[in-house]
Amino acid sequence: MYDDFAAVYDSLMDDFDYPAWARYYLSIIRAAECAPRTMCECGCGTGSLSVYFARAGLRLTASDLSEEMLRLAQIKARRAGVSIPFVRQDMRALELPRPVDAIAACCDAVNYLTDRDSVRAFFDGAFRFLKKGGVLAFDISSRDKLTRMDGAFYGEERDSVAYLWQNRMDPETRVLAMDLTFFVETEGGLYRRFEEHQLQRAHDVSELTAWLGESGFTDIRVYGDRTMSPPAEGEARIHFTAKKS
């Protein structure tokens, strides 16, 4: 997943405010009484957030499952003049050379963990590799948002890429299957077609907070979409922090 998509990912995310997201993540980590100096970012993608975390002075390790995403992330970090170790790693089997102050999983990374065992494996690993007093921070697309996407069809055409995107949700597992077809312009003016099949689970806030507690976390805080307040009803994005006391 994402290897072909990596080449067009940044162009499709050109309106995403990465500096604001990085500042927000650091603010909710600090609100949990943690002043991070070291961080691991799981599911870093092409490294756009990684660069801003590094520029904020964090000693950062960043990981992703896609080799192509990591290749592009390395190029981006080099051009930005920051030093970031990028590691190919499944967030369900987190391994770090030493504990860190904070672990972040941004932009739906936890939605891609589609069952309880996968989520618990990530939470357990994060707890293991956080220092005492360290903080796990992550966000999800809310259950309301993903449920509204069931049966939806999207499409967009840009200068050099177009895509079609269809969604269907399994009502029992609450897993949303997203089928995407991309058409990317080549140097000869022809278009190359490729397909992506992605799965996200519509997690409940209550189950995630329970699983965090089962993994040993305390001081679990839940916020609305880049706010410092609890999520409003129907909120599209929800942020969490949890502490290793």
Disulfide bonds with the S-S distance in Angstrom:
none
